[in-house]
Amino acid sequence: MRLTSKGRYAVRAMLDLTFHSSGNPVRLQEISTRQAISLHYLEQLFRKLRTGKVVKSVRGPGGGYVLSRSMDEISIKDILECVGENINPAKDILGIPSSGIDPATLGEGKVNTTEFALTKNYFKNLGVIMQEYLATTSLGDLFREGKESTFAATHGVNNNNTANASSANASSASSSSSSVNSNASSAIRSSIGEINQ
């Protein structure tokens, strides 16, 4: 999987819309100016986002775009899928030999080895983890994260209490992240173990 500029710009534009909307339509020209993304490119992206029902267009004077539902109901996965991003790293693993290798020498014309199966299964599991992460992260999550970091930067919050709280939060996040990673690793390893048997 390679996240292209299309996906990154779509997420950035949707975050801009979330930060600057307050229920009122936001013009693409404003997003273009703030985010330094071509207006023409934004028009193409928002056409796809509208078709995917994550934004609505408002016509007339003062028109523009608004979120079609609550920011907490729009996941990053929704946005990426609307603009056609491939978020499955195993999607293109087909077992087709590389150039210069005659497919006829492989019998069925495809690679069918234990190593191939292990590799494909590994990337399938990685895809599941990535999709779960993207599906459970909403625009609302990123909005709140941005508000917190903006507040801290604007108000010069750097005292020891904040540092200690941040350290405790980071430690807690690290522990929970380690536990999630450990569970995911166990699931992947058990699946790989099944292939080897």
N, C-alpha and C positions, 0 to 999 in steps of 0.2 A: 504494500500500500504506500502510495506517495500522495500526501495531501497537497493538492495544487493551490495556486493562488486563488482560484475560483472559490474553494472552500474557505480559505483563510479570509478573503475579502467578504464573503457572505456572512461569516460569523462576526467580523468587525462591524459591518454595516448594520447587522441586526442589533448588536450591542449599542451602537450609536443611536439607533432608533429607540431602543429601550431607555437609554439615558436621557434623551432629549424630547421624548414624546409627551409625557404626563397626560396621556389621553388625547392629545391634539395631533393632527397630521403633521408629519415632517416631510419636507420636500427633499427629493434626491439631490438637488443642487447643494443643499446645506450639508448633507452627508458627504458628498463629493469634496466639498471645500474642507471640512473638518478632517476627513480621513485620507485625503490625497489619493482618491480612487477616481478614475475617469467616469464622468457622468454616463457616457455611452455604455460602459461596462456595468455600471450599477443598474441601468435600465434593463439590461439583459438578465442580470441576477434577480432583480425584483420581479420580473415577469415570471421567472421560475418559482420564486418564493410565493408569489400570489397564486400561481397554479397549484402549488403544494399546500396552500391554505394556512401559511404561517403569518402572512400579512394581508391587509385589505387596502385597496386604494380608495381615496376620497377625492372626488372630482370637484372642480369649481375653484373660485377664489379661496385661498387659504387651504387648498387641498394638498394632498401628499399621501403618505403611507402611515398606517398604524398597525400595531400587532393585532392579529385576528383573534387571539385568545390571551389569557394571562401569561405573563413572562415565566411563571413557574410551570406552565403547561407546554412550553416549547423547549424541547431538548436540543442540544447541539447536534445530536444525531438527526433530528428532524430537518434541521437547516442543511446539513451536509447532503442528506438524501434528496432534498428538494433541488439542489443545484447539480445533482448527478455525480457526486464524489463516490469513488470506490472505497468503502471502509472495510473491505474484507481482504486481508492480505493473502488469503489462500485462493482467491477467486481465479487467478490466472495460472495456478499450478496444475498443469494438465498432463505432465509426463511426456510432452513432445520433446524429442531430442534437439540438441542445439544444432546450429547450422554446421555443415560439414560432416554430419553423421547421417548415414543412410538409414532411414526408418525401417527398411526391409531387413536390416541386420538384427533388429530387436524382436522379430517374430510377429507380435501384434502391432508393431509400429509405434509403441509407446514404452516409456521406461516403466518397469514394474519391479522395482527392487525394494528390499527392506529399507534402505537408506532413503529412497524416494518416499515411501509410505511414512517413515518417521518424520521427514522434513515437512511433508504436506500436513500431517496431523498436528505437528507443532504449530505451524502457521494458522491452521484452523482454530486451534485453542487460543492462540494470540488474538485472532479475530473476534472470538467470543468475548474475551476480556475487554478488548477495545470497544466493542459495540455496547457492552454493559456500561462501561465508563461514560461513553458519549450519550447513552440513553438516560443515565441517571444525573447528568449535569445539565441544568436548565439555564436559560438566559437569566432567570431570577437569581440563581446561585452566583453567576458571574457579576451580575449587577450589584448584589450585596457585597461581594468581595471587593469590587471597585469602589463602592461607597466607603467601605471601611478603610481602605488604603488611602483614598483621597482625604478623608477626615483626618487620619493620622498625619499625613503629609502637610495638610493645610494648617493644622493646629499644633504642629511641632511636637507631637506626642512622642517623647523619647525618654521619659523618666524610668526609673528602675522598676516601678510596678508594672508598667507596660512591657518592659523588656522581660521581666519575670513571667508575666502572663503569656507573652509570645513564646517564651522558651518552654513553658509548660504546655501550651497548645501545640507547639511544634513536636515536643516529646510525645504528647498524646497522639497527634496525627501520625507521627512516625511509628508508634506502637501499633495503631490501628492499621496503618498502611502495611507494616510488616506482616500483621496477621492476615490481611487480605491477600498480600503477595504470597504468603506461605500457603494459604488455602488454595489460591490459584495455581501455584507451583505444584502442590500435591495433586490437584485435579489433572494437571497437564502430565505430570510424571506417571500417574496411574494410567492415563490413557496411552501414553507411550509404552508403558509396561505391557499393556494389553496387546499392542502391536507386536512386541518382541516375542510373545508367547506362541 
